[in-house]
């Protein structure tokens, strides 16, 4: 979850800097901090919900690909 929070922070900083440079957006630190905080919490909640589903799916896929497939039962 720390990685998700860090990546959200970095991506939002880069996005905001590009908006300032390319579009000439006025710098408003207070609203920017609020937006970053909300997006970090939102992304963290999404990861909390989706990560167990991805983990279970990964285990099932791993089981399918690593199971021993012998043809001795057909002979």
C-alpha positions in Angstrom: 0.0 0.0 0.0 2.9 2.3 0.6 4.0 1.8 -3.0 0.5 2.8 -4.2 0.5 5.9 -2.0 4.0 6.9 -3.2 3.1 6.3 -6.9 -0.1 8.3 -6.5 1.9 11.2 -4.9 4.5 11.2 -7.6 2.0 11.0 -10.5 0.0 13.8 -9.1 3.1 16.0 -8.6 4.1 15.4 -12.2 0.6 16.0 -13.5 0.4 19.3 -11.6 3.8 20.5 -12.7 2.9 19.8 -16.3 -0.3 21.7 -15.9 1.6 24.6 -14.5 4.2 24.6 -17.3 2.0 23.8 -20.3 -1.3 25.3 -19.4 -0.3 28.1 -17.1 -2.5 27.0 -14.3 -2.2 29.2 -11.1 -0.4 27.5 -8.2 -2.8 26.8 -5.3 -1.0 24.6 -2.7 -3.9 24.2 -0.3 -6.3 22.8 -2.9 -3.5 20.7 -4.4 -2.8 19.1 -1.0 -6.5 18.3 -0.5 -6.7 16.7 -4.0 -3.6 14.6 -3.4 -4.9 13.4 0.0 -8.3 12.4 -1.4 -6.8 10.6 -4.3 -4.2 8.8 -2.1 -7.0 7.5 0.2 -9.2 6.5 -2.8 -6.4 4.6 -4.4 -5.5 2.9 -1.1 -9.1 1.8 -0.6 -9.2 0.4 -4.2 -6.0 -1.6 -3.5 -7.4 -2.9 -0.2 -10.5 -4.2 -2.0 -8.9 -5.6 -5.2 -5.6 -7.0 -4.0 -7.1 -10.2 -2.3 -9.1 -10.9 -5.5 -5.9 -10.6 -7.6 -4.0 -12.8 -5.2 -6.6 -15.6 -5.3 -6.7 -15.4 -9.1 -2.9 -15.6 -9.3 -2.9 -18.7 -7.1 -5.5 -20.4 -9.3 -3.6 -19.6 -12.4 -0.3 -20.8 -10.9 -2.0 -24.0 -9.9 -3.2 -24.6 -13.5 0.2 -24.0 -15.0 2.3 -25.9 -12.5 0.2 -29.0 -12.1 1.9 -32.2 -13.3 0.4 -33.4 -16.6 1.4 -36.9 -17.2 0.0 -39.1 -19.9 0.3 -42.4 -18.0 -3.4 -42.7 -17.4 -4.0 -42.9 -21.1 -1.7 -45.8 -21.8 
